[in-house]
């Protein structure tokens, strides 16, 4: 992938969450002595904190709301932006130059992530357009167009399932056991890279699978009894709360009164805000993935 494709996405090198507003004059010495054997960089610690935060985020399945999803996507974007900053450091480039196998695997993993999120952006845009058309159909009680909306959602649910499977196949790289001593920074960097791939998988799976489950609501002719009811309940637990509470199958309920139509329309409008939020944050993750891969490619080619 050519670096010029993302020229407009570049950012200045920064350290997240630790701005320096002090007016004190700069000192002519560093707090850490250059003679210490550890070559770790403070940015590594920031990334590790963010990674731990995302791992904790993923352990809260009971809070599968849009706000929860937004938080995960925002945190993931920050992690990849911090990675991009880390890859600009001469210390990092020097370390990675001695591990071409790791860089090649990371380039391949990031390419797959970029491809997956590119497809996702197309799907979520289609979802938004279909949802807007469905809102009009609900107000007009147009059962034909509502049925068309249901068909489109079930089709997108299958595509989201494919994205979930694809993203779960990424990141099979295992940090090799070293037979000779390596600098602390090199080992730390390799471990951080592996964790970044892992949390990207966690957040992406929650996003794609959550939407897949939420979109695949049953046909109105289905009878949810026995095992079917249990299956539905298990699936709902993996869905996004706002979609599940909406009860998309309720769109098919015929002879809806005026008040019921107003309630459904209001919920669909609230759902539209959720879809737009997912689209916006997904695009930011997509761009941060592109930037990080371009920086990795620069390391590999220089």
N, C-alpha and C positions, 0 to 999 in steps of 0.2 A: 504494500500500500504506500503510495507516494506521500511524503510529508506535506506537499503543497496542498493536499486536500483539506487540511485542518489548520491552515495558516491563521484563520480568524478565531480559532479556539484557544490560542496560546495565552498563558497567564504569566504574571511575574512570579518569581520564586518567593515563597513566603512560608512562614511557620504558623500553622493553624492554632487559633484560640489563645495565642500568647502575644498580642500586640505590645509594642514597647512605646509608651507615651511619655517616658521619662525625659526631663529637660536637663538631666545631669550630663556633664561633658563625658565623652567617651574616654575610657582608659586605654593605656597603651599595652595592656597585657591581657591574656586570656585566663579564665578561671581554671580551665583544665590544662595541666602541663602537657606539652607535646612529647614528653619523655615517657608518659604512661603507656603500657603495652596495649591497652584496650583502645581500638580505633572506632568504637561505636559513635554514632552521630545522634544529637538530640532529636532529630526528626524521626529516627527509628522508634524512639520511646513514644512520640506522639502517635505514630501509626499503630503501635502495639495497643495503646489505650483505646484508640478508635476501633480496632479489631475486636478487643474484648467487649466493647460496648455493643458491637453488632452481634457477637455471639450471645450476649445476654438478651438482646432484642429478639433473636430467633427462638429463644426458650420461653416465649410468652404466647403460645398458640391460642390462649383464651381471649386474647385482645386483638383478634383479626379484624380490625376496623380499618377504614380508609386512612384515618389519622396514623394508625400503627404502620400501615404500608408506606405512607408518605415519609414517616420518620426513618424507616429502613432505607428507602431510596435516597433520602438526603444524606444519611450517614455513609452510604456506599459511595456516593458521589465525592464526598470529602475524602474518603480513603483513597480513591483513585487519583484525586487531585494531589494529595500528599505523596502518593507514589510517583506521580509525574515530577513533583518537586525533588524527590529523592534521586530520581534518575538524572537530574541535571547536575548533581554533585560530581566533581572529579573523582572523589573517593569511591563513589558507587560505580562509576564507569570503569575505573581501574580494577575494582573487584570483579565485575561481571565479565571483563575482557578475558579473565582466566577461567571462565565457566561458560564456554560457548554452547555446551549441551543444554544447560539450564536456560540460557537466553533463547535458544531455538524453540524449546518446548513452551516457554512463556509466550513467545511470538505466536505460536500456533494456537495456544489457549485463548489469547486475547483476540485473535482473528475470529475464532468461533464465537466468542462473546459478542463481538461487534456485529457479526452476521445475524446472530439471534436477536439482538436488540434492534437491528435494522428492520427485520421482519416484524418484530413486535410493534414498532412505531407505525407501520402500515396497518396492522390489525387494529390497533387502538384508535386510529383515525377513522377507519371503517366503522368500528363500534360506535364512536361518537356520532357519526352521520346517521347511522341506523337508529340510534336512540332518539335523536332529534326528530326524525321522521315519525317514530313511534309515538312520541308525545302528541303530535298533531293527530295521529290516528286514534289515540285514546279519547281526545276531546271530541272528535267527530264520530266516535263509536264505529270506526271503520274496521270491521272484523277481518277483512281480507288483508289489509296492510299490517294489522297486528300479527296475523298468522305468518306473514312474510318476514316480519321482525323476528319471530320465534325461530323460524327456519334459519335465518342468517346467524342468529346467536348460537344455535347448535353447531353450525358449521364452523364458527369462530372458536367455539369450545374445543373442537377437535384439533384445530390449528394450535391453540394454546397448549393442549396436551403434548403435541409434537415438540413445541419449544421446551416444555418441561423435561421431556426425555432427552432432547439434545443438550440442554445445559447440564444435566446430571452426568453426561458422558465426558464433560470437560474436566481437566485438572487431575489427571491420573499420575502426574509427576510425583515421585517420592524423592526427598532429599537423600542422596546417597551417603552411606557411611564412609567417612574418610579414613584411609589407611595411614595417612601422615598428618601431622598437626597443621591446621589452617588458622589464619587470623580470626580472631573473635568476630570481627565485623563481617567477614565473608560468610561464616556459618549463620550469623544472626540475620543477614540479608536474605539468604536462601530460605530460612524458616519463615520470614515475614512474607516473602513472595508466595510461598505455599499457602499461608494463611489467607492472603488476599484472594487467591483463587477460590479457596474454600468459602469465605464469606460472600463472595460474589455469587457462588452457586446457591448458598442459603437464601439470600435475598431474592434472587431471580426465581428460584423454585417457589417461594412463597407468593411471589407476584403472579407468575404464569399459572401455577396450579390453582391459586385462589380465584383467578378470573375464569379458568376453565370450569371449575366446579360451579361458580356463580352463574355462568352463562348456560350451562347444560340443564336447565330446568325441564321438568317432565311435560309431555304432551297432555292436553286436557283429557284425553281418553284413558290415561293411565290410572290404575287403581292401586293406591299405595296401602297395601295390607301385608301382614306377615313379614317375610324377609324383605320385601320391597320397602316397607316403612323403615326398617332398621338400616338398610343401605342408604336411603335418603338422608336419615339422621347423621350417619357417619360422614357422608359427603358434605352436608351442610357445615359440619364442624371444621372443614377445610376451606370453606368459602369465606368471602368478605362479608362482614356482618350487615352492612347497609344493603347489599344485594339480596342476602338471605331474608332479611326483615321485609324487604320490598315485596317478596313473594311474587316473582315475575309470572308465575302461572295464573295469578289473579287477573292478569290482563285478559284472559280468555273468558272470564265469567260474564255470561250474557245477561242482558236486562239490568245492567248496572244503573242505579239511580244517579241523579245529578250530584248529590252529595258524595257518593262513592267515587264518581268520576273525578271530582275535585281533589279528593284525598289521594287517589292514585296519581293524578297529574302533579300534585305537590311532591310526592315521593320520587317521581321520575325526574322532576327538576332538581331535587337534592342529589339524586344519583348522577345527574349530568355534571354537577360540580365535582363529584368524586372522579368521574371519568376524565374530566379535563385536568384534574390534579395529577392523576396517574400519567396521563400523556405528557404533561410538562416535566414531571420529575424523571420519567423514563427517558425523555430526550436528553436531559442533563447527564444522566448516567451514561447514555450512549456516547455523548461527546467526550466525557471524561475517559471512557474506555479507548476511544480513538486517540486521544492525546497521549495516554500512557503507552499505547502500542507504538506510536510514532517515536516516542522517546526511546523505547526499547530497540526499535529498528535502528535508530541513530547510534546506539551503543554497539550494536552488532556490525554496523557498516563502517564505523570509524576505526 
